Amino acid sequence: MNEHPHPSSKMPSLEHKGKQSNLRLIAWEVTRNCNLSCIHCRAAATKGPYPDELDTDAGLALLDQISEVGKPVVILTGGEPILRPDIFELARHGTRKGLRMVMAPNGTLITEAIAGEMAEAGIQRISISLDGATKETHDQFRQVDGAFDGAIRGIERAKQAGVEFQVNTTITQQNLEELPKIQELAVKLGAVAHHIFLLVPTGRGKYIVDQEISAQQYEQTLNWFYDQRDKVPLQLKATCAPHYYRILRERAHEEGKTVTFKTHGLDAVTRGCLGGTSFCFISNTGIVQPCGFLDLNCGSVKETSFGVVWNESEVFKTLRNYNNLKGKCGRCEYRKVCGGCRARAYEATGDYLAEEPLCLYQPRGT
């Protein structure tokens, strides 16, 4: 999932007021079937089967339609994508169409043969979640004994096959103090990137909403993450944590630095909430949403083409005009680069345009 364009010191245009927008990233939930039962799972995924999932022909057609709109990174996710029998047929087709195909397995099912198939199918990177620095904490999070050891084995097999990997970490009260050790482990294992995710209480995550970190901890964690930028040999990206993009600019300004931004690929640093503007989620049954955590049906690829949904959805067009944001998000001078988490706002208020509920920042002049 890695590209190496020349980073630019100039930010791309961030105001999207028209119908269309620059499609950079798609997460496609190829199946909801899973061999784990993680406490934070957005999809509340478990062992299937799940009815009405897109079949092979529909999946191939979807990739064709995506390639007509742009050449984004396509994350094959789940559930556990390896449990889909045709997963590498889909990956190969996407690669042939010029899409940048990546995968988000949990690692436990990666054999030497599967790692080889990943490489052969053109999978450019895999992301494997480590939500604890030890098997005790990770397995507790994943609710399956052996999940940590399986993830480490999967990482080693991917490395042997020449497939690069990144570590993802979902941050809750349960593992907040372990975050530095998790990052140390990512470096030790040879990851190319560390992406942190701030819990959005959807799916099974609703049942651990009390594990969501506070607004103060949120701010402290993102400042710590900023401090690691020159200390570790990793691409660092915060997801479901749009405040980070305000902090990047605040801290750089305080330090008199010019921040360079990688504007393409999975490690792209462009703005906070990308839902509906340069990113979308496609469910296992073909429903298109702004993101996997924002459960708004913007159209179905079973009923119309992906391009029509992407360009014509009223929800997407609303999200692309940042002046539609409400509360302090709408007044904030950082709304074009942060935007607040639309899914967190929706879960808290029922309004996806409402202000971000876990933000301490007060816009200037308010």
Secondary structure, DSSP 4 states (H G I P E B T S, - for coil): ----PPPBSSPPP----SS-----EEEEE---B-S---TT-TT--BS---TT---HHHHHHHHHHHHHH---EEEEESS-GGGSTTHHHHHHHHHHTT-EEEE---STT--HHHHHHHHHHT--EEEEE--SSSHHHHHHHHTSTTHHHHHHHHHHHHHHTT-EEEEEEEE-TTTGGGHHHHHHHHHHHT-SEEEEEE----GGGGGGGGGSPPHHHHHHHHHHHHHTTTTSSSEEEEES-THHHHHHHHHHHHTTPPPPB--SSTT--S-S--BTTTEEEE-TTSBEESBTTB-----BTTTS-HHHHHHH-HHHHHHT-GGG--HHHHH-TTTTT----HHHHHHHHS-TTSPPTT-----TT-
